[in-house]
Amino acid sequence: MHSMVGIFKMDPSLRARQRAELNERIVPLVKHQPGFVSATWSYDTAQNRSFAVLIFDSEHAARGMADYVKEQMAGGNDAGVQLDSLTVAEVEASA
């Protein structure tokens, strides 16, 4: 298994819009991606950062999702979200 881990800078004044976008568009989209296993999104209110950890059954699937995220973020958005970092890594353990 492989993970795609993303860190995003968030505009706190648009938090309600970001949460709606996450729950109404992003979560359903991710759940239907090839090789999807699981995902968790977290939000750090002190640093206004969102953390996404998505697990896929293969490196190919995780890289495909990472490429999609990069492509989508390159076009900008009106939800006040900026890509800070994105990586794909092999899952070594889970509990």
N, C-alpha and C positions, 0 to 999 in steps of 0.2 A: 504494500500500500504506500501511497505518497500523499503528502499534504501540500496544499497551497495556503500560504500564510500571508495575509495582507494587513498592512497598517495604513490607516487613513486619517488625515487631518480633517476635523469636522468644525464647521461654523456653528457655535452653540445657539445662535439666534434662529437657526433653521432646524432645530432638533426635532420638532413635531413632523416636519416634512420628511426628514431623514428616516425617522422611525416608520412612517407610513410607507415610504419607498422600499425600505427593507422588507417589511412584512407583506406588502401587497405585490411587489414585483420581483425583488431579488431572491427571497427565500423560495418562492415557487419555481423560479427559473433555475436556480441551482439544484433543487431536488430532482429535476428532470434531466440533468446532464448525464451523458454516458459515463458509467463507472462511478457515479456518486455513491458514497457510503454514509457520510455524516457531515454535519457542519455546526459550528458554534460562532456566534457573533457576540462581542463584548464591547462595552463603552466605558472609557475612563473620563469621568466628568472633570477631574482635576486638570487633565492635560488636553481635553477635547480631542481624544483619539479613539478610533474604533478599530477593533482587532477582529479579523475574520480568520478562522481556522477551518478549512474545508478538506475533507478526507476523500480520496478516490482510490479505486482498486488498482490503478496503474499510474506509472509516471506519465505516460502518454495522455491520459485523461486529465491529470492535474495540470500538466503543461498547456493543454488545450484550454482549460478554464483560465489559467493565468494569462494566456494570450488574449482571450476574450475580454478579461478585466482591463488589461492595458489598452486595448483598442477602444473600449467604452470610455475609459477615463481620459484618453487623449482628446476626445471631442468636447470635454468640459461638461458641466451640468449646472442645473439651477438649484441644486439642493445643498450647496456649500460643502461639497466633499472633494478632497484632493488626495490622490495617491501619494503616500509617503514612502512605502517600500512594499515589495512583493517578492516572494521566493517560493520555490518548489523544493521539497525535501523528502527523503525517504522516512517513513514512519518506523521508528525503532521499537516502540512499546506503546501500549495503551492499557487503560484500566477501566 
